[in-house]
Amino acid sequence: MKPDQKPLCTSVAESLDEYFSTLNGHAPKDLYETILGQVEPPLLRATLRYCEGNQSRAADLLGLNRATLRKKLSQYKIAAKAASDSMQLQ
């Protein structure tokens, strides 16, 4: 990690602190699902781009079996081909 970069856990903690401060004392609902819904899709897309759309390789990197990865891609309406194509466009 570069000296000017902070660990991912620090960014997550800061984002959560900011989120809680915007609630103005109101209790969040379904916090776990809300967080997963915000974190999983970009994680899946970035991993698929890194693996050039290869779902078996992406599943291995994520520590998931391929069926679970496919289920999550379907859940979030992520097309593996589109995720890898977006890397080529950059």
C-alpha positions as CSV (number, residue, x, y, z in Angstrom):
1,M,0.0,0.0,0.0
2,K,1.2,3.5,-0.9
3,P,1.9,5.8,2.1
4,D,-0.9,8.2,1.0
5,Q,-3.5,5.3,0.8
6,K,-5.6,4.3,3.7
7,P,-6.8,0.7,4.3
8,L,-10.2,-0.2,3.0
9,C,-11.5,-0.8,6.6
10,T,-10.7,2.9,7.4
11,S,-12.7,4.1,4.4
12,V,-15.6,1.8,5.4
13,A,-15.6,3.0,9.0
14,E,-15.5,6.7,7.9
15,S,-18.4,6.1,5.5
16,L,-20.5,4.4,8.2
17,D,-19.8,7.2,10.7
18,E,-20.9,9.7,8.1
19,Y,-24.0,7.6,7.3
20,F,-25.0,7.4,11.0
21,S,-24.5,11.1,11.5
22,T,-26.9,11.8,8.6
23,L,-29.6,9.8,10.4
24,N,-30.1,12.5,13.0
25,G,-30.9,10.0,15.7
26,H,-33.2,7.9,13.6
27,A,-32.6,4.1,13.7
28,P,-31.4,2.6,10.4
29,K,-33.5,-0.3,9.1
30,D,-32.0,-3.5,7.7
31,L,-28.5,-2.1,8.0
32,Y,-26.7,-5.3,7.2
33,E,-28.7,-5.8,3.9
34,T,-28.3,-2.1,3.1
35,I,-24.5,-2.3,3.4
36,L,-24.2,-5.5,1.5
37,G,-26.4,-4.1,-1.3
38,Q,-24.0,-1.1,-1.5
39,V,-20.8,-3.1,-1.3
40,E,-21.4,-6.4,-3.2
41,P,-22.3,-5.1,-6.6
42,P,-19.1,-3.0,-7.1
43,L,-17.0,-5.8,-5.6
44,L,-18.5,-8.3,-8.1
45,R,-18.1,-5.9,-11.1
46,A,-14.5,-5.0,-10.2
47,T,-13.6,-8.7,-9.7
48,L,-15.2,-9.7,-13.0
49,R,-13.3,-6.8,-14.8
50,Y,-10.1,-8.0,-13.2
51,C,-10.8,-11.6,-14.4
52,E,-11.9,-10.4,-17.8
53,G,-15.3,-11.9,-17.4
54,N,-14.1,-15.3,-16.4
55,Q,-16.6,-16.3,-13.8
56,S,-14.7,-19.4,-12.5
57,R,-11.6,-17.3,-11.9
58,A,-13.7,-14.5,-10.3
59,A,-15.5,-17.0,-8.0
60,D,-12.1,-18.4,-6.9
61,L,-10.7,-14.9,-6.1
62,L,-13.9,-14.1,-4.1
63,G,-13.8,-17.4,-2.3
64,L,-17.2,-18.4,-3.6
65,N,-18.3,-21.3,-5.7
66,R,-19.4,-20.5,-9.2
67,A,-23.1,-21.2,-8.6
68,T,-23.1,-18.7,-5.7
69,L,-21.4,-16.1,-7.9
70,R,-23.9,-16.6,-10.6
71,K,-26.7,-16.3,-8.1
72,K,-25.3,-13.0,-6.8
73,L,-24.8,-11.7,-10.4
74,S,-28.5,-12.5,-11.1
75,Q,-29.6,-10.9,-7.8
76,Y,-27.9,-7.6,-8.7
77,K,-28.7,-7.9,-12.4
78,I,-25.0,-7.9,-13.4
79,A,-24.0,-9.3,-16.7
80,A,-20.5,-10.9,-16.6
81,K,-19.9,-10.0,-20.2
82,A,-20.8,-6.3,-19.6
83,A,-18.6,-6.1,-16.6
84,S,-15.6,-7.3,-18.6
85,D,-16.5,-5.1,-21.6
86,S,-16.5,-2.0,-19.5
87,M,-12.8,-2.6,-18.7
88,Q,-12.0,-2.6,-22.4
89,L,-13.7,0.7,-23.0
90,Q,-11.6,2.5,-20.4
